[in-house]
Amino acid sequence: MKKRVLISGASFAGLTLAYWLNKFGYSVTMVELGKDLRTGGSPIDVRGEALDIAREMAIFDQIKQNEFVHTDEVVDANDQTLATFSINTLSEYLGDIEIHRGDLVKIMYEIVPKKEVNIVFGDSISAVVQHDDRIDVAFEKGSPQSYDFVFGADGTHSIVRKLVFGPEEDFKKFLGVYFAFANVDQIQTGRPKSTGIVYRELGKQAVIYQFKDAATAILLFRAPKLTWNYRDRQQPKEILNDYFGENGNWKIPQIMEAMLQTDELYFDEACQIKMPSWTKGRVALIGDAAYAPSFFTGMGTSLAMQGATLLAKELQGNSDYQTAFANYNARFRPFVENIQARVEHSLKIQLPETEAELAASITALSNS
């Protein structure tokens, strides 16, 4: 009989794990809180070993075909260009592929065979009870089920981590930054398509990425720890209004108008997840649920794909799951910790706190 597994979360970590475990003969169910795939967001990077994994999954060519090749401009408050660069040609990014988040998640979703993998949208886990030979799981909407393993691939605010390992605050390192994404197709930038425009002031950054027939805006800002509910749709708009509502520089008024009107605003805090172990009993965490590096490192997607693949192959290659879980923890941790350590450097560049840091970030791009 096939072993039954439940994966919470249908993004890069969850879809990668579902692909491999189905391939290795498991009976896979995925549950996703959202009503559909979340395809919004900014361009993301696929790097290093994750590109080799993409080749193994036979999606490398599709990723390459959808590569987001673009020119970026840093502008001042009056929309005058201060620096122009192309991130795809910078030495530290050579060989990497940048792709719109929605394109990659769709590519990965399509290779998971729906006739074999049961994907349930619009539901979430509400309780987990572990036994020696199984895990009993209750859902917010669906009927209770039992599984051999449960995998949390449900992001920074993982419900699996909360239910099995403890409160989010026990594992979260807040980076002192909040961010928001929204579609802004209606904003005219005066630049060609496939141009990213970046405006920076002390402790704040606004970006518009243009690609294909769409555009996404990002607002980032440094702030002390705020009290907010990540499932509340109105509260983030009030927070954004507090920090940007009186800011008339660059395109910020138009971005704010779009963000306050949309029903698809994505708002969150920048943080890292650090845990002593990513496994407990028959439960394992992958991706941001286990080791979110923050998007400032540019490695969240790659870590998700690599961690999920390593875990699946350890389960396939070992006769007992305890050994597989132990190997996953031991083998992947040094790489994760190395990636997470890079965040401070990136934060200083993207959200400078002094005039000297701001000038230095622009100078560095001008000379790239």
N, C-alpha and C positions, 0 to 999 in steps of 0.2 A: 504494500500500500504506500502511495506517495505521502511524504511528510507534508503537513499543511502549515503554511506560513502566512502571517499577516504583516503587511507593510503599511505603516501610517505615513501618508504623504506621497504625492504624485508629482514631484519635481525631479531634479537631476539625480539625486542620490537614490530616491525611491524607484525611479524608472530604470536606472542602471541595475540596481539589485534585482528588480522584477525580471528584467531581461535575462540575467545570468542564472537566477534560481530556477526559472522556468526551463531554461536550456539544460540545466543539470537535473531536471526531473522532479522538482518540487511542485506541489499544488499551491499556487500563489493567489492571494487576494490582496488588493490594495484598497485602502479607504482614504478619501481626500475630503477635507473640510469644505473646500470651495465647490461651487456648483459646476465648475468646469475647470479645465487647465488654466493656470494663471500664466498668460502670455505677455503681460506688460512688463515694463522695466527698461533698464538701460542696456547698451551693449555689454557683453561679458566676454571673458577670455577663456580659451581652451589651450592649455599649455603642457609642455613636457610629456610626462608619462600618460597624461589624459589623452593626448593625441594618438599614442600607441593603442590605448584602449578603444578609442574611436575606430581605429583600423580593425581591431579584433571584432568589434560590433558591426563592422561593415557600414559605418555611417560617415567615415572620414571624407569621402568624396562629396557627400551632401553638405557637410559642414563647410568644406572648402568652397563649394559653389555658392554658398550663402554668406561668405566672408564679408564683413563690413570694413571696406577699405575707405578711409576718409582723411580729410585734412582738418586740423583743428586750429582755431584762432583763440587767443586770449585778448579780451577787449577791456576797455575802461568804461566808466559810468556813462559816457556819451557814445558808446558803440564804436569807438575808434580802435583799430587793431594795434595791439602792443607786441604780439609775437605770433608767428605762424609755424606750425610743425605738423608732422605726420607720425602719429604714434606707431603705426605699422612698420615704419622704417627705423625707429630708434633701436640701438644695438641690443638693449636689454629685452626687447620684444621680438626680435627676429626669430622666425620659425613658429611663433604663436599665431593663433587664429582668433580674431575678434568677430563676434557674431551677435546679432540681436537676440536677446533672451528668448523672445517668442519663437523665433525660427528654430533655435536649438531644442526647446522643450517639445515642439511639434515633431521634429525629426525623431527624437527619442521615444515619444509616445507612439509613433507609427510603427516602430519595430517591435513593440511589445504585442504579441499575438492576442487579440481580444477574445478569440474562441477558447483560449487556454488560460488566460489570466483574467480573473474577475476584478473589475475596477468599479468601485462604488463612490460616486461623487455626492457631496452634500451631507456627509455624515462624519462622525468622529468617535473615537474611543472614549468611554466614560469610566470604565473600571477595568483593572487587570488583576487577576488572582493567579499566582503561580503555584504549580504542583510539581512533584518530581517528574511526572511523565507528560505534562501538558500545561497549557495556559488557558484559563477561562477569561473571555473578553466580553464586556458589555459595551453597547454602543448607545449614542444619544437617540438614534432612531431605529436602527436595525435590531434584529433578534440576537441574543447572546450566542456566541460560538466558542469552540475550543480549537486551539492550534498547537502545533509542536513548538513554534517559535514566533516571537513578535519582534518586529524591527521598527524602530522609530527613525523615520526619515522626514520628520514633520517640522523642520526648521528651528530657528532660534527659540521660539516659544513652544517647543515640543510638549505635547500633552503626554506622550509616552514617558519622556524623561521626568515630568512632574509626578506622574502616578507611580513610577517604579523607583526612581532614584532620589526624588525630593524636589523642593521648591527651586524655581529658576534662579532665584537670587543666590543660591548656594554655589552656583557654577558660572554665573555671568560676571564678566568684567566690562563694565560700562566705560566707553571711550570718550564720554563727554560731548557726543555729537548726535544730532537727529537729522533725518533726511526724508524727503518726500519725492515721489514720482507721479507724473500725470501726463496724459496725451495732450499735446498742444499744436495739433495740425493747423489751427487757425492763425497762429502767430507767424508773421512775415519777418524773416531775418535779413533779407537782402543778400544772402549768401547762396551759392550753388548748393544743390542737394549733396548729401554725403559730406557735409561740413558740420563739425562740432564747434560750438561757440561757448567759451568759458569766461565768466565774469567773477572776479574775486575781490573781496574786501576783507578786512580783518575779521576772522572768525566766521566768515560766511562765503558761500560759493553758489552761483547759479549757472546751470548748464542747459543748453538745448542741443540735442542730438537729432540730426535730420538723416533719414534713410528711407529709400524707396519712396513711398507716398505717405509717409507718416513722420511725426516728430514727437520726441519725448523731452520733457523738462525735468530737471532735478534741482531741488533746493537743499542745501546742507547748511547747518549752523551749529556752532558750539553753544552748549547750554549746560547748566547744572542738572542734576537728576530731576526729572519732572514726573508728576503723578498722572498717569494716563492709562486707559484701558485699550489694549491693541485691537479689541473687537468693536470698539465704539467708533462709528463712522464720522461723527460730528466733532468730537473733541480735538482730533488732529488739525482740523481746519481752524479752530479757535487758537491753537498753539501757533500755527503758521501765521495767522493774522497778528498775533502779539509780536512776532519777531520780524515780519516782513511787511505788515500792513501799511506802514508809513514810509517805506523805502521806495523812492521814485527813480532809482538808478537803473540804467540799462533797460532790460525787458522785464524787470521784476514786477511791475504793475500788471502786465499782460499775463505773466505766469501765475501770479496770485489769483487773478480773475478766473483763469482756467481751473486752478486747483480748488477754489472755493465752490465752483459750480459743478464739478464732475462728481459722478457716483463711483468712480473707479480710482480714487486717490489711494496710493500706497504710501503709508507713513510708518516709520519705525525708528528705533534708536540704533546707533552703531555700537556694536559690542562684540566681544569674543566669548566663546564658551570653552571653559577649561575644566576637565574632569579627571579624577584619579583613575577611573576605569570607565570604558564605554559599554561594558557588559555587566549584567546581573542576572544570575539564573539563566533562564531561557530567552532573555531579552537583550537585544543589542541596539545601539544607536549608531547612526551614520550621518555624514554630511553636517550641516549646520547644527542639527540637534546635538551632535557629539562634540564638534570642534570648529564651530564657526570662526573663521579667521578675520571676519569683517570684509566688506567689499573693497576697502582701501588697499588690501593686499593684492586684489585681482586674482585670487586663487580659490575662491569659494567653490566655483563650479568644478574645477580640476580636482580639488580635494574630495568633493562629493563623488565624482566618478571613480577616482582611485580607491577611496576607502570602500565603496560598495563592491567594487570588483575584487579587491583583496579579500574581503570578508566572504564573498560568495565562493571564491576559489579555495579558501581555507576550509569551508564547510564541505566542499566537494572532495578535497584531498585528505581529509581526516575522518577516521571512523567514529570519533566522538566529538560532539560540539564543544565540550569544555576546552579541548586542545585547540580547536579552531578559533574560539573566542580569545584564548590566551595569546595565540600567535598574532591575531589581528591587533590586539592591544600593544603587544611588544614590538611588532614590525613596523607599524605605521606611526607610532608616537614620535620618534625622533624627527621625522619629516614634518609632521603637523606642528611641532613646537618650533622648528626652524622657520616655518612660514608665518606663524603667529607673531614671532619676534620682529617681523619686518614692519609692523603697523605704525610704529611711532614715526619712522622716517617719512612714510607716505602721508601721514596726518599733517606733519609740519609743512610739506609741500602744498597740499591741497587746501588746507585751512590754516594759513599762517596767522600767528597771533601778534606779530610785531611788523612795523613798516620794513625793517631790514629783511625779515623772512619773506615778506610779500615781494619786495624788489628782487631778492635772490631767486625766487621761484620763476619769475618772469625772465630774468636774465638767463637762467639755465635753459629755458625753453627756446629763447632767442638764439642760443648758441648750439642747439641740438641739430 
